Amino acid sequence: MAVIRTVARLLAVSGAMVLSACTTVGPDFKPPLLPSWLAGWSGGSLAALPVERKGSSSAVSQEWWRSLDDPVLDALIDEALHRNPNVRIAGLRILEARANLGIAGSTLYPQVQQISGEALRVGQRQDGGPNSAFASYDLGFGIGWELDFWGKFRRSIEAADASYFASLAQYDDVQVLMAAQVATLYASIRTLEVRLQIAGENAALQARSLQITERRFESGNDSELDVQQAKTQYLSTLAAIPQLENLLRQAQNALATLLVRAPGPLPEMAAGRGRIPNAQLELIADLPADLLRRRPDVRAAEMRLAAQSALIGVSEAELYPAISLLGSLGVSGTSLSASRNTLDWAIGPSLTWNVFDHGRLSNQVLVQDARFQQLFEQYQETVLSAAREVDDAAVAFAKGREQTLLLAEAVTAARRSLAIANIQYREGLTGFERVLDSQRALFGQQEREVNALGDVAKSMIALYKAMGGGWQAGRGRPLLDDATRETMGERSDWQEMLSTPLPPASRSVPAGVQNLEREQ
């Protein structure tokens, strides 16, 4: 036992001495500066929006869909965020990243730990002589510890940590996309329901006009032309209904698929049939640059950049010698009375250096650096696309609101025009063509108004999506449902990792990156 304690003490002292002289090669990651054009960007169309109530975007946009005041939509989004396979897959990728982080962290400890042993019963038999037998045993323990002299393992941990936070950001991004997809399909379904209602109302109105023209034709007061024109318009309106029903069913099937349900209408949507979500925008106190950096896809791009920066250091460390501490301890003996037990031990440093492989290793550093630059360009593109999405959605919302006000007046005028045309037709002051024109105008303006209202709702949804809201509450939800947790826990030792909560929404990047951002 004294020898074992001596070996352990020598390993610890040697490791401490070497680690005190360790360095870390490769570049230290610095959060990328936002593009120069963003410094002078005031938010574009976003800054000019007529906002009902301004507030902190971090408070308003967390569950932005609740501002639509539609409990059915709230329940559907909550169901999708719990049940949709894409959300669940993103959660499982967080667990995968956690496991990889654990693998990377284990490299700071002895990498080779080997225990071997054998116990044999050895016998010999000779013709005419006695049998002889004895026991033999051999027990050995070996340890190998490659010291992180150049920071290779620390850079690996840094890369794994950044990849973990990238998986968190991707999980957040999937939730943003899922909430927006459900809300957009919901708005489409409600819009189609109203369009069907309008088509039915206009078909009924045109059916009455057809009946009037048929009676007047039978009495000799109108020509057959009026009858055929009325019939044409009526049948044309009826023909639009099957197409709308087809579009409605497809939208219902798409929404059911997001909710992991069988295709078809959702029973809970029957209550609010024909009610298009009222798009009242509640926004925005953050600066445009902060708004974009908060988006999950931008954060994920930044974390992938951080992970790749660390991999440059991992590759660069391979250019230098690997310094290891090796130790072994062995005990052997037999049961023979004349034999002695033997204790063997060894301890010492080891140096491995791929001197003649410099060309491959140095080019591997360049490969990792080129990948870093590619990811940097992708980050710039992500920020630019994010700014475009914000401006596109903001201008669509603003101009859509203006359009709905005008179309509402147009519908009122078209309805009044039809009423006047019907009176004049019945009194014989005008022909039936004026009635047909007024009916077509009313139907067309109603269609435009409903489509514009639906587009405004979708534009508001797109704007909240572009601002990256709707993921914060997901940090407090379990990654997996109880049945999946139980199944995975039975299959592998997941219990501790599954019980570890996600970092809060306030911590979206590793602590080291947060410190660098504060320094900048």
N, C-alpha and C positions, 0 to 999 in steps of 0.2 A: 504493500500500500504506500509505503514511503516513496518507492520509485515512481509510482503512478502520480503522486502529488508533485514530485519533482518535475516530471515530464510536463504536467499541466501548467506548473508555474513557469517553466521555461517557455512554453508556447505563448502564454499570456504576456510575459515580459517582452519576448521577441516581437509579438504582434503589436504591442503598444509602442515599442521603439520605432518600428517601421511605419506604423500608421501616423506617428507624429510628423513624419517627413513626407506624407502623401500630398499629392497635388491633384488637381482636376483639369484635364486637358479638354479642349473643345470650347466653343463659344457659349457664353452665358446668355440665356434667352432674355430678350427685351420685348415687351409687347409692341407690336407694330404700330407706328404712327398712322393715323388715318390719312387718307389722300389729301393732298393740298387743296383740292377743289372744295372739300367738305368744310374747311375752315371758314370760307365765305358763304356757305350755304345756310340760308335762314329757314329752311324747311319747304321752300317752294310753295306749292299750292296748299300745303298743310298750314302754313302761317296765316293764310287768308281765309280759312274756314270760318263760317259763322257758327260758333260753338255755343250750345245751350248753357253749359256750365264748365268752367275750367277748373281743373284740380290737379293733384299729383297723379301722373300717369301710373306710378307704381301702385297707387291705391285703386284707381278707376278701372284700369285695364286688366286686372287680375282675373276676374270673371266677367268680362265685358258683355257676354250674352245676356246677363241678367238685366242689363239696361233696356232690353227689348220687352221686358215685363210680360213674358210668356212662359208660364210654368211648364207647359208641355215641352217646349224647346229646352228648358233647363234640365228636365229629366232625361231627355234623349241624349244631350251632350254628356251628362254624367254617366249614362249607361255606356256610351261609346268609349269614353275614357277608361272605363273599367274592363270592358269586354273585347274591344277590337283587337284582333291578332297583331296588327302593326304596333300598337301601343305595348302589348305584352312582349313582343319580340324586342322592342327597344329596352324594356325593363330587364330582360334576360341578358342583353348585351352589357348592361351595367354590372350584372353579376359576373359575367365573363371578364370584364375589365378589372373588377375587384380581385378575382382569382389571379389574373396576370400580374397585378400589383403585388400580390402576396408572393408569387414566384420571383419577381424581381427583388423583393426585399430579402428573400432567403439567401441571395448571393453574398450578402455581407457577412455571413457566417461560414464556418468550414463547409466546403463544397463536397468533400469526400469523407465519408464516415463509414467505415467498413468493419464489421465484426465477423470473424470466421472461426470455426471450431470443428473439431471432429473427435470422436471417441470410438476406438476400435477394439475388438476382441481378436487377437491374433493367435493362431494355433498352428502346430506342426505335428505331423504323424509320420513315423518312420517304421518300415517293416521290421518286425521283431523287437522293436524298442518301445519305450513308453511315449505316450502323448504329452506334448508340452504346449502350454497356452499362457498368454499374458495379456494385460490390458494396456492400451496406448491412447494418450489424449494429447490434443494440441489446441490451444486457444489463442487467438490473435486479435488485435485491435489496431486499425490504421486510421489516420486522419490526414487530410490534406486541405490546406487553407490558402487559396490564392488571395493575397492581400490586394486591396483596392488602391494600389499605389498611385495609379494615374486617373482614378475616378471613373473607371469603366462601369463598375457596378452602381455607383451613385448616379451616373448619367442614365443607366438603364432604369433605375427607380424613378428618376425624373421623367423619363419618357413614359413609363407606365402610369405615373401619377397624372400626367397631362392627358394621356389616352383615356384614363378613367373619367376625368372631367369633360373630355370631349364626348364620351358616351352619355354623361349626364345631360350635356347640352343637346345632344341628338334626341334624347328621351323628351326633353322639354319641347324641342322643335316638332316632334311627332304629335305631341298633345296640342300644340298650336294649330297644326295642319288638321288634326282630327276635329277639333272644335269648329274650325272654319268650314270644313267640308260638311259636317252635319248641319250647321246653321245655313249654309248656302243651299243645300238640298231641301232643307225645310222651307226656306223662302221660295224656292222654285216650285215646290208642291203647293204652297199656299197661293202663289201667283197663278198657277194652272187651274186651281180650284175656282178662283175668281173669274178667270177667262172662260171656263166652262159655264159658270153661272151667267155671265154676260151673254155668251153665245145662246144659251137656253132662253134667256129673256128676250133677246132679239129675234130668235126663231119664233117664239110665241107671238111677238108683236107682228112679225111678218106673216105669220099664219092668219092672223085676224085680217090683215090687209088683203091677203089672197081671198079669204071668204067674202069680203066686201066687194072686191072686183068681180068675183064669180057671180054674186047676186045681181050686181049692176049689169053685168054682161047678159045674164039670163033675162033681165027686164028690159034689155035693149038700150040701156043708158051708157054703157061702155063697150069698147071694142075688145075683141079677143086678144089684141096686142097687150092691153093692160093686164089681162089675166096671165098671159105667158111671161111677161116681165116680172110680175109679182111672184109667180111660181119659181122662176129662175133664181130670184134673189133668196127666196125662202129655202129652196133646196141647196143653194150654195152655202148658206149659213149652217144648215144641218150637216153638210159634208165636212165642215170644219170641226165638228164635235168629235168624231172618231179619232182624228189626228191628235186633238188635245187629250183625249182619253188615253191614247197610246203613249204620249209624252208623260202624262201623269203617272201611268203605271211604271214606266221605266224609271222615273225619279223615285217613286215609292220603293221599287226593287233595289235601287242603288242605296237608299237610306237604310233599308232593312239589312243589306249586306254589311254596311258599316257597323250595325248594331248586333251582328252575328245572329240574325233572325232569318226565318224562311222568307223568300220573296213574297211581296204582296203589300196591301195597305196596312198601316199601323193603326190598331183600334183606338189608341189614345188620341189620335189626331182628328177623330170625328167631331170632337167637341168644339174645336175652334175653326171649323171648316170655313174657308173663304176670308180669313183674317190675315192679311199680309203684315209681317212684323213692322212695327212703327220705328223707323230708323231715326232715333234721336242721339246725336253724337255727344259723348262726354269725354273730354280730352283735356289738355295736353300741357304740361308745365315744363317738361324736360327740354333741354337743348337738342337740336337735331342730331348732333354727334353722339350724345349720350343715348338718344333714342335708338340709333342704329346699333351701337355697341351692345345694347341690352338684348337684341334679338338673339334667340338661341342658335340660329344657323351661323351668325357672325361669331358668336362665342365658340361654337364648335370648330369653325375654321381657324380661330386663334389658337385653340388648344391643340389642334393637329399640327399647327406650326411649331408650337412649343415642344411637342413630342419629337418632331423631326429634328429640331435644333439639338436636342439631347442625343439623338442617334448619331449626329456628326461627331460628338465627343466619344461615343462608344467606338466608332470606327477609328478615330484618331488614336485612341488608347491601344489599339491593336498594333500600332507601329512601334511600340515600346516594349521592353522586356516584361514578362509576367513573373512576378516574384511570389513564391509560395513558401509556406512553412509545412514541412512534412514531419510526421511522427508516427512511430509504430511501437507496439508492445506485444510480446508473445510469451506464452508459457507452454511448455511441453514436458512430457514425462511418460514413464511406463510403470507398470506394477512390478517389474523385476527388481529383486532385492539389491542387485548390484548396480542398478542404474540410478541416476540422479535427475531431479527435476531441473529444468533449464528455463531461465528468464532472459529474454532478449528484448532490448529496446534501442530505439534510434530516434534522433531528432536533428533537424537541420534545415537550412534554407534550400530552395531550389529556384533556378532561374531558367526561363525559357524565352527564346527570342527568335522570331522568324526573320532573321537577317536577310536571307536570300529571297524572301517573298515580298520585298519592299514595293515592287511595282504593282502587284495586285492589291496590297493593303492601302497604298497611297491613292490608287485610283478608286478604291472603295470609299475613301473619304470624299473624293470628288463626286461620286455618285450620290452620296447622302446630301452633300451640299447642293447639288443640282435639284434634288427632290425638294429640299427646303425652299429654294428659290421658286420652284413651281408652285408650292403651296402658298408662298407669299403672293404670287400673282393671282392665285385662286382667291385668297383672302381679299385682295383689292377688288376683284370682280364681284365677290359676294357683297361687299359694302356698296359698290356701285349699283348692283341689282336691287339691293335693299332700298336705296334712295329712290330708285326708279319706281319700285312697287309702292312706296309711300306716296310719291307725287301722283302716280297714275290713279291710285285709289282715292286720293284726296280730291283731285280735279273731277273725277267721275262722280263722287258724292256731291260736290258743290254744284256742278252743272246739272246733275240729275235732279237735285232739289229745285233748281230754277225751272227745269222743264216740267216737273209735276205741277207746279203752281199754274203755269200757262195751260197745261193740258186740262187741268180741272176747270178752268174757265172755258176752254174749247168744248168740253163735254156739256157744260151748262148751256152754252150757246147752241150746240147741235141738238140738244133735247128740246129747247125752245123752238128751234127752227122746224123740227119734226111736228111739234104740236100745231104750229101755225099752218104748215103744209097740209096736215090732215083736215083742219077746219076749212081751209080754202078749197080743198078737194071735195069735201062733202057739200059745200055750198056752190060748187060748180064754178069757182073763180079761177081755178088752175087745173092743169092736167095731172094725171097720176105719176108722171115722170118726176115731178117735184117731190112727191112723197117718197119715191124710190131713192132719189138722190139724198134726201134728208135721212132716210133709214141707213143708207150706206155710210153717210158721214157720221152719224151717231155711233154705229157699230165700230167704225174705224177709230174714232177718237177715244171711245171707251177702251178698246184694245191697247191703244198707245198709252193711255193713262195707267192702266193696270201693269203693263210691261215696264213702264217707267218707275212706278212705285216698287215693283220687284227688283229692278236694277239698282234703285237707291239703297234698298236693304242689303243687297249683295255687295254694293260698293262700300257700305259701312263695315260689313263683315270683312271685306278685303283690306280695309284700312286698319282695323284692329289687328288683323293677321300680319300686315306689313309692319306694324309697330311691335310685333312680337309678344303680344299679351295673351294670357290664358294658360300659362304653364305653371304658375307659382304654386297653386294648390296641389299639384301633382307631387310635389316634394314631400307632402305629408301623408300621401296614400301609400299603402303597401304595394310593392312592385308586382306581387303575384296574389292570386286568390287563394283561399284556404286549401282547396283541393290540390292545386298545383304545388303549393308549398309542402303539403303532406307527401305527395308523390315524390318530389325531388328529395325531400328529407329522408325518405325510406331508401331511395336509390343510392344516394351519396351523402357525405357529411356536410350538408349545407346549413345546418341549423344556426350556427353562430353568424354566418354571413347573411342569412335571410333575416335575422333579427336585428341587424345593424341598420339604423335609419339612414335615409339619404341626407346629405348636407342641406342646411336650410337654403331658402331661395336667396338669402343675402350673401351666400358664399357660392359663387358660380364659377370661380377659377381657383387654382391652388393658391395656398397662402404665399408662396414665393412670388408668384406672378402678381398677386395683390400688392405686395410690398413694392415691387418694381413700378407698378402703376402709380402708387402714391409718390414714389420718388420722382417720377416724371412730371 
